Amino acid sequence: MRNIPINEVDHLPQAVLALGSDYPADTLLDTHSHRRAQFLYAPEGLMKVETEDGQWLVLPYSGVWMPAGKPHRVWLSKVSTYSLYIEVSNAPRQANYCEVVQVSPLLHQLLIQANQLSIDYLHSGRDGALIDLLLYELEAAPALPLFIPLPHNTLLSKQCTEFMEHPDIHSSPKDWAHENNKSERTFHRWFKSETGMSFQAWRNRVCVIYALNALKNNISITEIAFSLGYEHSAAFTAMFSKIMGYPPTHFQKRFHAPDKAL
């Protein structure tokens, strides 16, 4: 079913509710939460999810898993979404944090079909089998490296947020350590304890997600590489490919071909 608020049907006994919505460009859904777990998917366009833990970029043919009760804010480009709202006892993923996961061609088709079910479908016959298979596929879907964790320390979080707005591949832990009145060794331990990632891994992931947003806007690979501080686009492509598993040219082609999965 489409464009029905979850609050109007949350009381129904179905363990899984499939609801779709259509959003205009640059829609911001302010901080909210759901009683059920949610899986949010859009075949085309981009979405960004923010929680107190950090930010997730949701590309075409990926979706974001949000645990029940997790406050989150969502920015959407012009998208048509296909969501699942799942009772906690039936949740196929047990993480207590958000995850961006790969949507396979099979999972894509199951999500489309589920959104065509009657809201009060019976869990017998084809409808129930479709939902059961969908949950199995969602459980098996691999997580993608599209999460930027934010530290809980207020000053470090502010510094990270500013870096995310203007990332630079040459930003050094030595400079960050100096700004935080710490030795470089102490800074490395502190940063990892705050974010769960090494500084270099965090910096590179921020640069990749910045690049993905820029590629979506048809900015050239060379221009992106230079804006991130690379002298040559080949070095940027190598870093991007190492993290994403495919080169930026692959994303450029597939972003405008929604019939194929990334």
DRENPA-3360 file (N, C-alpha, C; in nm, 2 decimals, always signed):
BEGIN
1 = MRNIPINE = +0.09/-0.12/+0.00/+0.00/+0.00/+0.00/+0.09/+0.12/+0.00 ~ +0.04/+0.23/-0.06/+0.12/+0.35/-0.07/+0.06/+0.47/-0.01 ~ +0.15/+0.56/+0.05/+0.11/+0.68/+0.11/+0.01/+0.67/+0.22 ~ +0.03/+0.57/+0.30/-0.05/+0.55/+0.42/+0.04/+0.56/+0.54 ~ +0.02/+0.66/+0.63/+0.11/+0.67/+0.75/+0.11/+0.55/+0.83 ~ +0.23/+0.51/+0.88/+0.24/+0.39/+0.96/+0.15/+0.40/+1.09 ~ +0.14/+0.52/+1.15/+0.06/+0.53/+1.27/-0.09/+0.50/+1.25 ~ -0.14/+0.50/+1.13/-0.28/+0.47/+1.10/-0.30/+0.32/+1.10;
9 = VDHLPQAV = -0.19/+0.24/+1.08/-0.21/+0.09/+1.06/-0.12/+0.01/+1.16 ~ -0.05/+0.08/+1.24/+0.04/+0.01/+1.33/-0.02/-0.09/+1.43 ~ -0.15/-0.07/+1.45/-0.23/-0.15/+1.54/-0.26/-0.29/+1.48 ~ -0.25/-0.30/+1.35/-0.29/-0.42/+1.28/-0.21/-0.54/+1.33 ~ -0.27/-0.66/+1.33/-0.19/-0.78/+1.38/-0.08/-0.84/+1.29 ~ -0.08/-0.79/+1.16/+0.03/-0.84/+1.07/+0.17/-0.81/+1.13 ~ +0.25/-0.91/+1.14/+0.39/-0.88/+1.19/+0.47/-0.80/+1.10 ~ +0.44/-0.80/+0.97/+0.52/-0.72/+0.88/+0.42/-0.63/+0.80;
17 = LALGSDYP = +0.44/-0.50/+0.80/+0.35/-0.41/+0.71/+0.44/-0.35/+0.61 ~ +0.40/-0.36/+0.48/+0.47/-0.31/+0.37/+0.40/-0.18/+0.32 ~ +0.47/-0.07/+0.34/+0.41/+0.06/+0.30/+0.51/+0.14/+0.21 ~ +0.46/+0.21/+0.11/+0.54/+0.29/+0.02/+0.49/+0.44/+0.03 ~ +0.59/+0.52/+0.00/+0.56/+0.67/+0.00/+0.63/+0.73/-0.11 ~ +0.57/+0.85/-0.16/+0.64/+0.92/-0.27/+0.67/+1.06/-0.21 ~ +0.80/+1.10/-0.23/+0.85/+1.22/-0.17/+0.90/+1.32/-0.28 ~ +0.87/+1.45/-0.26/+0.93/+1.55/-0.35/+1.08/+1.56/-0.32;
25 = ADTLLDTH = +1.15/+1.63/-0.41/+1.30/+1.65/-0.39/+1.32/+1.73/-0.26 ~ +1.43/+1.70/-0.19/+1.48/+1.77/-0.07/+1.38/+1.76/+0.04 ~ +1.32/+1.64/+0.06/+1.23/+1.63/+0.17/+1.31/+1.59/+0.30 ~ +1.28/+1.66/+0.41/+1.34/+1.63/+0.54/+1.24/+1.58/+0.64 ~ +1.25/+1.46/+0.68/+1.17/+1.40/+0.79/+1.24/+1.42/+0.92 ~ +1.19/+1.51/+1.00/+1.26/+1.54/+1.12/+1.27/+1.42/+1.22 ~ +1.34/+1.44/+1.32/+1.37/+1.33/+1.41/+1.24/+1.26/+1.47 ~ +1.24/+1.13/+1.45/+1.12/+1.05/+1.49/+1.17/+0.91/+1.51;
33 = SHRRAQFL = +1.08/+0.83/+1.56/+1.11/+0.68/+1.58/+0.98/+0.60/+1.56 ~ +1.00/+0.47/+1.55/+0.88/+0.38/+1.52/+0.88/+0.27/+1.63 ~ +0.76/+0.23/+1.66/+0.75/+0.11/+1.76/+0.81/-0.01/+1.69 ~ +0.79/-0.03/+1.56/+0.84/-0.15/+1.49/+0.98/-0.11/+1.43 ~ +1.06/-0.21/+1.40/+1.18/-0.19/+1.32/+1.14/-0.15/+1.18 ~ +1.22/-0.08/+1.11/+1.19/-0.04/+0.98/+1.30/-0.07/+0.88 ~ +1.27/-0.11/+0.76/+1.36/-0.12/+0.65/+1.31/-0.02/+0.54 ~ +1.40/+0.07/+0.51/+1.36/+0.18/+0.41/+1.44/+0.16/+0.28;
41 = YAPEGLMK = +1.37/+0.16/+0.17/+1.43/+0.13/+0.04/+1.38/+0.22/-0.07 ~ +1.46/+0.27/-0.15/+1.42/+0.35/-0.27/+1.51/+0.30/-0.39 ~ +1.45/+0.25/-0.50/+1.53/+0.20/-0.61/+1.61/+0.31/-0.68 ~ +1.56/+0.44/-0.67/+1.63/+0.55/-0.74/+1.65/+0.66/-0.64 ~ +1.74/+0.75/-0.67/+1.77/+0.86/-0.58/+1.85/+0.83/-0.46 ~ +1.88/+0.93/-0.38/+1.96/+0.91/-0.26/+1.88/+0.95/-0.14 ~ +1.92/+0.88/-0.02/+1.86/+0.92/+0.11/+1.98/+0.92/+0.20 ~ +1.96/+1.00/+0.31/+2.06/+1.01/+0.41/+1.99/+1.00/+0.55;
49 = VETEDGQW = +2.04/+0.91/+0.63/+1.98/+0.89/+0.76/+2.08/+0.93/+0.87 ~ +2.03/+1.01/+0.97/+2.11/+1.05/+1.08/+2.05/+1.01/+1.21 ~ +2.14/+0.96/+1.30/+2.10/+0.93/+1.44/+2.21/+0.99/+1.53 ~ +2.20/+0.97/+1.65/+2.30/+1.02/+1.75/+2.44/+0.94/+1.72 ~ +2.43/+0.83/+1.66/+2.55/+0.75/+1.63/+2.63/+0.79/+1.51 ~ +2.56/+0.86/+1.42/+2.63/+0.90/+1.30/+2.54/+0.92/+1.18 ~ +2.60/+0.91/+1.06/+2.52/+0.93/+0.93/+2.54/+0.81/+0.84 ~ +2.43/+0.77/+0.77/+2.43/+0.67/+0.67/+2.39/+0.73/+0.53;
57 = LVLPYSGV = +2.46/+0.70/+0.43/+2.42/+0.73/+0.30/+2.36/+0.61/+0.23 ~ +2.24/+0.63/+0.17/+2.16/+0.52/+0.12/+2.16/+0.54/-0.03 ~ +2.23/+0.46/-0.11/+2.24/+0.47/-0.25/+2.12/+0.39/-0.32 ~ +2.10/+0.41/-0.45/+2.01/+0.32/-0.53/+2.05/+0.17/-0.51 ~ +1.95/+0.09/-0.49/+1.97/-0.05/-0.48/+2.05/-0.09/-0.35 ~ +2.03/+0.00/-0.25/+2.06/-0.03/-0.11/+1.95/+0.02/-0.02 ~ +1.94/-0.03/+0.10/+1.83/+0.01/+0.19/+1.89/+0.03/+0.33 ~ +1.82/+0.09/+0.41/+1.87/+0.11/+0.55/+1.78/+0.04/+0.65;
65 = WMPAGKPH = +1.84/-0.03/+0.74/+1.77/-0.10/+0.85/+1.78/-0.01/+0.97 ~ +1.66/+0.01/+1.03/+1.65/+0.09/+1.15/+1.58/+0.02/+1.26 ~ +1.65/-0.01/+1.38/+1.60/-0.08/+1.49/+1.47/-0.02/+1.54 ~ +1.39/-0.09/+1.61/+1.27/-0.04/+1.67/+1.31/+0.06/+1.78 ~ +1.23/+0.18/+1.78/+1.26/+0.28/+1.88/+1.38/+0.36/+1.86 ~ +1.45/+0.35/+1.75/+1.57/+0.43/+1.73/+1.54/+0.57/+1.67 ~ +1.56/+0.67/+1.74/+1.53/+0.81/+1.69/+1.62/+0.83/+1.57 ~ +1.56/+0.88/+1.46/+1.64/+0.91/+1.34/+1.57/+1.02/+1.26;
73 = RVWLSKVS = +1.66/+1.08/+1.17/+1.61/+1.18/+1.08/+1.65/+1.14/+0.94 ~ +1.56/+1.17/+0.84/+1.59/+1.12/+0.71/+1.58/+1.24/+0.61 ~ +1.68/+1.25/+0.53/+1.67/+1.34/+0.41/+1.66/+1.26/+0.28 ~ +1.57/+1.30/+0.20/+1.54/+1.22/+0.07/+1.54/+1.32/-0.05 ~ +1.61/+1.27/-0.15/+1.59/+1.33/-0.28/+1.45/+1.29/-0.33 ~ +1.42/+1.33/-0.46/+1.29/+1.29/-0.51/+1.29/+1.13/-0.53 ~ +1.22/+1.07/-0.44/+1.22/+0.92/-0.44/+1.08/+0.86/-0.41 ~ +1.06/+0.74/-0.45/+0.95/+0.66/-0.42/+1.01/+0.54/-0.33;
81 = TYSLYIEV = +0.96/+0.54/-0.21/+1.02/+0.44/-0.11/+0.93/+0.32/-0.10 ~ +0.99/+0.21/-0.06/+0.92/+0.08/-0.03/+0.97/+0.04/+0.11 ~ +0.89/+0.06/+0.21/+0.93/+0.03/+0.35/+0.86/-0.09/+0.41 ~ +0.94/-0.15/+0.50/+0.88/-0.26/+0.58/+0.88/-0.21/+0.72 ~ +0.77/-0.24/+0.80/+0.77/-0.21/+0.94/+0.74/-0.35/+1.01 ~ +0.84/-0.39/+1.09/+0.84/-0.53/+1.14/+0.84/-0.53/+1.29 ~ +0.75/-0.62/+1.34/+0.75/-0.64/+1.49/+0.88/-0.69/+1.53 ~ +0.92/-0.64/+1.65/+1.06/-0.68/+1.71/+1.08/-0.83/+1.71;
89 = SNAPRQAN = +0.97/-0.90/+1.75/+0.98/-1.05/+1.76/+1.01/-1.12/+1.63 ~ +0.98/-1.05/+1.52/+1.00/-1.10/+1.38/+1.12/-1.04/+1.31 ~ +1.19/-0.95/+1.37/+1.30/-0.87/+1.31/+1.41/-0.97/+1.26 ~ +1.44/-0.96/+1.13/+1.54/-1.05/+1.08/+1.69/-1.01/+1.10 ~ +1.70/-0.89/+1.15/+1.84/-0.84/+1.18/+1.83/-0.79/+1.33 ~ +1.94/-0.83/+1.40/+1.94/-0.81/+1.55/+2.02/-0.69/+1.59 ~ +2.09/-0.62/+1.50/+2.17/-0.51/+1.54/+2.09/-0.40/+1.60 ~ +2.15/-0.33/+1.71/+2.08/-0.22/+1.77/+2.12/-0.09/+1.72;
97 = YCEVVQVS = +2.18/-0.09/+1.60/+2.22/+0.03/+1.53/+2.17/+0.02/+1.38 ~ +2.17/+0.13/+1.32/+2.13/+0.13/+1.18/+2.23/+0.07/+1.09 ~ +2.19/+0.01/+0.98/+2.28/-0.05/+0.88/+2.23/-0.02/+0.74 ~ +2.32/+0.01/+0.65/+2.29/+0.01/+0.51/+2.32/-0.12/+0.45 ~ +2.23/-0.18/+0.38/+2.25/-0.32/+0.32/+2.23/-0.32/+0.17 ~ +2.29/-0.41/+0.11/+2.28/-0.43/-0.04/+2.14/-0.49/-0.06 ~ +2.07/-0.44/-0.16/+1.94/-0.50/-0.21/+1.97/-0.57/-0.34 ~ +1.96/-0.70/-0.33/+1.97/-0.79/-0.45/+1.86/-0.77/-0.54;
105 = PLLHQLLI = +1.87/-0.82/-0.67/+1.75/-0.82/-0.76/+1.63/-0.89/-0.70 ~ +1.66/-1.00/-0.63/+1.55/-1.08/-0.57/+1.48/-1.00/-0.46 ~ +1.56/-0.94/-0.37/+1.51/-0.86/-0.26/+1.43/-0.74/-0.32 ~ +1.48/-0.68/-0.42/+1.41/-0.57/-0.49/+1.27/-0.61/-0.53 ~ +1.26/-0.72/-0.60/+1.13/-0.76/-0.65/+1.04/-0.80/-0.54 ~ +1.09/-0.86/-0.44/+1.01/-0.89/-0.32/+0.95/-0.77/-0.25 ~ +1.03/-0.67/-0.24/+0.99/-0.54/-0.18/+0.88/-0.48/-0.27 ~ +0.90/-0.48/-0.40/+0.79/-0.42/-0.49/+0.66/-0.50/-0.47;
113 = QANQLSID = +0.67/-0.63/-0.47/+0.55/-0.72/-0.46/+0.49/-0.70/-0.32 ~ +0.57/-0.69/-0.22/+0.51/-0.68/-0.08/+0.43/-0.55/-0.07 ~ +0.47/-0.44/-0.14/+0.40/-0.32/-0.13/+0.27/-0.32/-0.21 ~ +0.25/-0.42/-0.29/+0.12/-0.44/-0.36/+0.02/-0.52/-0.28 ~ +0.06/-0.57/-0.17/-0.03/-0.65/-0.09/-0.13/-0.56/-0.02 ~ -0.25/-0.62/+0.00/-0.35/-0.55/+0.09/-0.29/-0.53/+0.23 ~ -0.32/-0.42/+0.29/-0.27/-0.39/+0.42/-0.31/-0.50/+0.53 ~ -0.42/-0.56/+0.50/-0.47/-0.67/+0.60/-0.46/-0.81/+0.54;
121 = YLHSGRDG = -0.35/-0.83/+0.47/-0.32/-0.96/+0.40/-0.32/-1.07/+0.51 ~ -0.35/-1.19/+0.46/-0.35/-1.31/+0.55/-0.21/-1.38/+0.54 ~ -0.16/-1.43/+0.65/-0.03/-1.49/+0.65/-0.04/-1.64/+0.60 ~ -0.13/-1.67/+0.51/-0.14/-1.80/+0.46/-0.14/-1.79/+0.31 ~ -0.09/-1.90/+0.24/-0.08/-1.89/+0.10/+0.03/-1.81/+0.05 ~ +0.01/-1.75/-0.07/+0.12/-1.68/-0.14/+0.17/-1.56/-0.06 ~ +0.07/-1.48/+0.00/+0.11/-1.35/+0.07/+0.21/-1.38/+0.18 ~ +0.18/-1.48/+0.26/+0.26/-1.52/+0.37/+0.40/-1.57/+0.33;
129 = ALIDLLLY = +0.40/-1.65/+0.22/+0.52/-1.70/+0.17/+0.61/-1.59/+0.12 ~ +0.55/-1.49/+0.05/+0.63/-1.38/+0.00/+0.69/-1.30/+0.12 ~ +0.62/-1.28/+0.22/+0.67/-1.20/+0.34/+0.78/-1.29/+0.41 ~ +0.76/-1.42/+0.42/+0.86/-1.50/+0.48/+0.99/-1.50/+0.40 ~ +0.98/-1.51/+0.27/+1.10/-1.51/+0.19/+1.17/-1.38/+0.19 ~ +1.09/-1.27/+0.20/+1.15/-1.14/+0.21/+1.23/-1.12/+0.33 ~ +1.18/-1.17/+0.45/+1.26/-1.16/+0.57/+1.38/-1.25/+0.57 ~ +1.38/-1.36/+0.50/+1.50/-1.44/+0.49/+1.61/-1.37/+0.41;
137 = ELEAAPAL = +1.56/-1.30/+0.30/+1.65/-1.23/+0.21/+1.71/-1.11/+0.28 ~ +1.63/-1.04/+0.36/+1.67/-0.92/+0.44/+1.78/-0.96/+0.54 ~ +1.76/-1.08/+0.60/+1.85/-1.13/+0.70/+1.99/-1.16/+0.63 ~ +1.99/-1.21/+0.51/+2.11/-1.25/+0.44/+2.18/-1.13/+0.37 ~ +2.11/-1.02/+0.36/+2.17/-0.90/+0.28/+2.30/-0.85/+0.35 ~ +2.40/-0.84/+0.27/+2.53/-0.79/+0.33/+2.53/-0.64/+0.36 ~ +2.59/-0.60/+0.47/+2.60/-0.46/+0.51/+2.70/-0.39/+0.42 ~ +2.68/-0.26/+0.39/+2.77/-0.18/+0.31/+2.84/-0.08/+0.39;
145 = PLFIPLPH = +2.97/-0.04/+0.35/+3.05/+0.06/+0.43/+3.01/+0.20/+0.40 ~ +2.88/+0.23/+0.43/+2.83/+0.37/+0.40/+2.78/+0.44/+0.53 ~ +2.85/+0.41/+0.64/+2.82/+0.47/+0.77/+2.94/+0.55/+0.81 ~ +2.91/+0.67/+0.86/+3.01/+0.76/+0.92/+2.98/+0.77/+1.07 ~ +3.05/+0.70/+1.15/+3.03/+0.72/+1.30/+3.07/+0.86/+1.35 ~ +3.00/+0.91/+1.44/+3.03/+1.04/+1.50/+3.07/+1.01/+1.65 ~ +3.18/+1.08/+1.70/+3.21/+1.06/+1.84/+3.11/+1.12/+1.94 ~ +3.12/+1.07/+2.06/+3.03/+1.13/+2.16/+3.09/+1.26/+2.22;
153 = NTLLSKQC = +3.22/+1.27/+2.22/+3.29/+1.39/+2.27/+3.24/+1.51/+2.19 ~ +3.20/+1.61/+2.26/+3.14/+1.73/+2.19/+3.23/+1.80/+2.10 ~ +3.36/+1.82/+2.15/+3.45/+1.90/+2.07/+3.50/+1.82/+1.95 ~ +3.53/+1.69/+1.97/+3.57/+1.60/+1.86/+3.46/+1.58/+1.76 ~ +3.33/+1.57/+1.81/+3.22/+1.56/+1.72/+3.21/+1.68/+1.63 ~ +3.23/+1.80/+1.69/+3.22/+1.92/+1.61/+3.33/+1.93/+1.50 ~ +3.45/+1.88/+1.54/+3.56/+1.88/+1.44/+3.53/+1.78/+1.33 ~ +3.47/+1.67/+1.36/+3.44/+1.57/+1.26/+3.33/+1.62/+1.17;
161 = TEFMEHPD = +3.23/+1.69/+1.22/+3.12/+1.74/+1.14/+3.18/+1.84/+1.04 ~ +3.27/+1.93/+1.09/+3.32/+2.03/+1.00/+3.41/+1.96/+0.89 ~ +3.48/+1.86/+0.93/+3.56/+1.79/+0.83/+3.47/+1.72/+0.72 ~ +3.35/+1.67/+0.76/+3.26/+1.60/+0.67/+3.21/+1.70/+0.57 ~ +3.20/+1.83/+0.60/+3.15/+1.93/+0.51/+3.26/+1.97/+0.41 ~ +3.39/+1.96/+0.45/+3.50/+1.99/+0.36/+3.61/+1.89/+0.38 ~ +3.59/+1.77/+0.33/+3.69/+1.66/+0.35/+3.82/+1.69/+0.28 ~ +3.93/+1.64/+0.33/+4.06/+1.65/+0.27/+4.14/+1.52/+0.30;
169 = IHSSPKDW = +4.18/+1.45/+0.19/+4.25/+1.33/+0.21/+4.38/+1.34/+0.28 ~ +4.44/+1.46/+0.28/+4.57/+1.49/+0.34/+4.56/+1.54/+0.49 ~ +4.43/+1.55/+0.54/+4.42/+1.59/+0.68/+4.49/+1.49/+0.77 ~ +4.58/+1.53/+0.85/+4.66/+1.44/+0.92/+4.62/+1.42/+1.07 ~ +4.64/+1.30/+1.12/+4.62/+1.28/+1.27/+4.71/+1.37/+1.35 ~ +4.82/+1.40/+1.30/+4.91/+1.49/+1.38/+4.85/+1.63/+1.41 ~ +4.79/+1.68/+1.30/+4.72/+1.81/+1.32/+4.60/+1.80/+1.41 ~ +4.52/+1.70/+1.40/+4.41/+1.68/+1.48/+4.45/+1.66/+1.63;
177 = AHENNKSE = +4.56/+1.58/+1.65/+4.61/+1.56/+1.78/+4.65/+1.69/+1.85 ~ +4.72/+1.78/+1.77/+4.76/+1.91/+1.82/+4.64/+2.00/+1.86 ~ +4.54/+1.99/+1.77/+4.42/+2.07/+1.80/+4.35/+2.03/+1.93 ~ +4.36/+1.90/+1.96/+4.30/+1.84/+2.08/+4.39/+1.83/+2.20 ~ +4.51/+1.89/+2.19/+4.61/+1.89/+2.30/+4.65/+1.75/+2.34 ~ +4.67/+1.66/+2.24/+4.71/+1.52/+2.27/+4.83/+1.48/+2.19 ~ +4.90/+1.39/+2.24/+5.01/+1.33/+2.15/+4.94/+1.25/+2.04 ~ +5.02/+1.23/+1.93/+4.96/+1.16/+1.82/+4.92/+1.02/+1.86;
185 = RTFHRWFK = +5.00/+0.95/+1.94/+4.96/+0.81/+1.98/+4.84/+0.81/+2.06 ~ +4.83/+0.91/+2.16/+4.71/+0.91/+2.24/+4.58/+0.95/+2.16 ~ +4.60/+1.04/+2.06/+4.49/+1.08/+1.97/+4.44/+0.96/+1.90 ~ +4.53/+0.87/+1.84/+4.48/+0.76/+1.77/+4.40/+0.67/+1.85 ~ +4.44/+0.64/+1.98/+4.36/+0.55/+2.07/+4.23/+0.62/+2.10 ~ +4.23/+0.75/+2.13/+4.11/+0.82/+2.16/+4.01/+0.82/+2.05 ~ +4.06/+0.85/+1.93/+3.97/+0.86/+1.81/+3.90/+0.72/+1.79 ~ +3.98/+0.61/+1.80/+3.92/+0.48/+1.77/+3.82/+0.44/+1.88;
193 = SETGMSFQ = +3.85/+0.48/+2.01/+3.76/+0.45/+2.12/+3.62/+0.53/+2.10 ~ +3.63/+0.65/+2.04/+3.51/+0.73/+2.02/+3.43/+0.69/+1.90 ~ +3.50/+0.64/+1.79/+3.43/+0.62/+1.67/+3.42/+0.47/+1.63 ~ +3.51/+0.39/+1.69/+3.52/+0.25/+1.65/+3.60/+0.22/+1.52 ~ +3.66/+0.33/+1.47/+3.74/+0.32/+1.35/+3.87/+0.40/+1.37 ~ +3.97/+0.35/+1.29/+4.10/+0.43/+1.29/+4.07/+0.56/+1.22 ~ +4.16/+0.66/+1.25/+4.14/+0.79/+1.19/+4.15/+0.78/+1.04 ~ +4.25/+0.71/+0.99/+4.26/+0.69/+0.84/+4.14/+0.63/+0.78;
201 = AWRNRVCV = +4.09/+0.52/+0.84/+3.97/+0.46/+0.78/+3.85/+0.55/+0.78 ~ +3.84/+0.62/+0.89/+3.72/+0.72/+0.90/+3.74/+0.83/+0.80 ~ +3.86/+0.89/+0.79/+3.88/+1.00/+0.69/+3.85/+0.95/+0.55 ~ +3.90/+0.83/+0.51/+3.88/+0.78/+0.38/+3.73/+0.75/+0.35 ~ +3.66/+0.70/+0.45/+3.52/+0.68/+0.43/+3.44/+0.81/+0.41 ~ +3.48/+0.91/+0.48/+3.41/+1.04/+0.46/+3.44/+1.09/+0.32 ~ +3.56/+1.07/+0.28/+3.59/+1.12/+0.14/+3.51/+1.04/+0.03 ~ +3.49/+0.91/+0.06/+3.42/+0.83/-0.04/+3.27/+0.87/-0.04;
209 = IYALNALK = +3.21/+0.90/+0.07/+3.07/+0.94/+0.08/+3.06/+1.08/+0.02 ~ +3.15/+1.16/+0.04/+3.15/+1.30/-0.02/+3.15/+1.28/-0.17 ~ +3.24/+1.18/-0.22/+3.25/+1.16/-0.36/+3.12/+1.10/-0.42 ~ +3.06/+1.01/-0.35/+2.93/+0.95/-0.40/+2.83/+1.06/-0.42 ~ +2.82/+1.15/-0.33/+2.72/+1.26/-0.34/+2.76/+1.35/-0.46 ~ +2.89/+1.37/-0.48/+2.93/+1.46/-0.60/+2.91/+1.38/-0.73 ~ +2.93/+1.25/-0.73/+2.91/+1.18/-0.86/+2.76/+1.18/-0.89 ~ +2.68/+1.17/-0.79/+2.53/+1.18/-0.82/+2.50/+1.31/-0.89;
217 = NNISITEI = +2.57/+1.42/-0.86/+2.54/+1.55/-0.92/+2.62/+1.57/-1.05 ~ +2.68/+1.46/-1.10/+2.74/+1.46/-1.23/+2.87/+1.55/-1.23 ~ +2.94/+1.56/-1.12/+3.07/+1.62/-1.11/+3.17/+1.52/-1.16 ~ +3.27/+1.56/-1.23/+3.36/+1.47/-1.29/+3.45/+1.41/-1.19 ~ +3.51/+1.29/-1.22/+3.60/+1.22/-1.12/+3.72/+1.30/-1.10 ~ +3.77/+1.37/-1.20/+3.89/+1.45/-1.19/+3.87/+1.57/-1.09 ~ +3.75/+1.63/-1.11/+3.72/+1.75/-1.02/+3.70/+1.70/-0.88 ~ +3.64/+1.59/-0.86/+3.62/+1.53/-0.72/+3.76/+1.50/-0.66;
225 = AFSLGYEH = +3.84/+1.44/-0.73/+3.97/+1.40/-0.68/+4.05/+1.53/-0.64 ~ +4.05/+1.63/-0.72/+4.12/+1.75/-0.69/+4.06/+1.82/-0.56 ~ +3.93/+1.82/-0.56/+3.86/+1.88/-0.44/+3.89/+1.81/-0.31 ~ +3.92/+1.68/-0.32/+3.96/+1.61/-0.20/+4.11/+1.61/-0.17 ~ +4.19/+1.68/-0.25/+4.33/+1.70/-0.23/+4.42/+1.60/-0.30 ~ +4.37/+1.52/-0.39/+4.45/+1.43/-0.47/+4.51/+1.51/-0.58 ~ +4.64/+1.47/-0.62/+4.71/+1.53/-0.73/+4.67/+1.46/-0.86 ~ +4.63/+1.33/-0.85/+4.60/+1.26/-0.97/+4.47/+1.18/-0.94;
233 = SAAFTAMF = +4.38/+1.17/-1.03/+4.26/+1.10/-1.02/+4.28/+0.95/-1.00 ~ +4.39/+0.89/-1.04/+4.41/+0.75/-1.03/+4.42/+0.71/-0.88 ~ +4.49/+0.79/-0.80/+4.50/+0.76/-0.66/+4.36/+0.76/-0.59 ~ +4.28/+0.86/-0.63/+4.14/+0.87/-0.58/+4.06/+0.74/-0.62 ~ +4.07/+0.70/-0.74/+4.00/+0.59/-0.79/+4.04/+0.46/-0.72 ~ +4.17/+0.45/-0.69/+4.22/+0.33/-0.61/+4.16/+0.33/-0.47 ~ +4.16/+0.44/-0.40/+4.10/+0.45/-0.27/+3.95/+0.42/-0.27 ~ +3.88/+0.48/-0.36/+3.74/+0.46/-0.38/+3.71/+0.31/-0.40;
241 = SKIMGYPP = +3.78/+0.25/-0.50/+3.76/+0.11/-0.53/+3.79/+0.01/-0.41 ~ +3.89/+0.05/-0.34/+3.92/-0.04/-0.22/+3.81/-0.04/-0.12 ~ +3.74/+0.07/-0.10/+3.64/+0.08/+0.00/+3.51/+0.02/-0.06 ~ +3.47/+0.06/-0.18/+3.34/+0.03/-0.23/+3.34/-0.10/-0.31 ~ +3.45/-0.15/-0.36/+3.46/-0.27/-0.43/+3.43/-0.25/-0.58 ~ +3.42/-0.13/-0.62/+3.40/-0.10/-0.77/+3.45/+0.04/-0.79 ~ +3.50/+0.08/-0.91/+3.55/+0.22/-0.93/+3.44/+0.32/-0.94 ~ +3.47/+0.45/-0.93/+3.37/+0.55/-0.94/+3.30/+0.56/-1.08;
249 = THFQKRFH = +3.36/+0.51/-1.18/+3.30/+0.51/-1.31/+3.18/+0.41/-1.31 ~ +3.19/+0.31/-1.23/+3.08/+0.21/-1.22/+2.96/+0.27/-1.16 ~ +2.98/+0.35/-1.06/+2.87/+0.42/-0.99/+2.81/+0.52/-1.08 ~ +2.89/+0.59/-1.16/+2.84/+0.69/-1.25/+2.74/+0.63/-1.35 ~ +2.78/+0.51/-1.41/+2.70/+0.44/-1.50/+2.57/+0.39/-1.44 ~ +2.59/+0.32/-1.33/+2.47/+0.25/-1.27/+2.37/+0.35/-1.20 ~ +2.42/+0.46/-1.15/+2.33/+0.55/-1.09/+2.21/+0.60/-1.18 ~ +2.24/+0.60/-1.31/+2.14/+0.64/-1.40/+2.08/+0.52/-1.48;
257 = APDKAL = +2.10/+0.40/-1.42/+2.04/+0.28/-1.48/+1.98/+0.20/-1.37 ~ +1.86/+0.25/-1.32/+1.79/+0.19/-1.21/+1.74/+0.04/-1.23 ~ +1.75/-0.01/-1.35/+1.71/-0.14/-1.37/+1.82/-0.24/-1.34 ~ +1.94/-0.19/-1.30/+2.05/-0.28/-1.26/+2.09/-0.25/-1.12 ~ +2.13/-0.36/-1.05/+2.18/-0.34/-0.91/+2.32/-0.30/-0.91 ~ +2.36/-0.22/-0.81/+2.50/-0.19/-0.78/+2.57/-0.31/-0.73;
% end
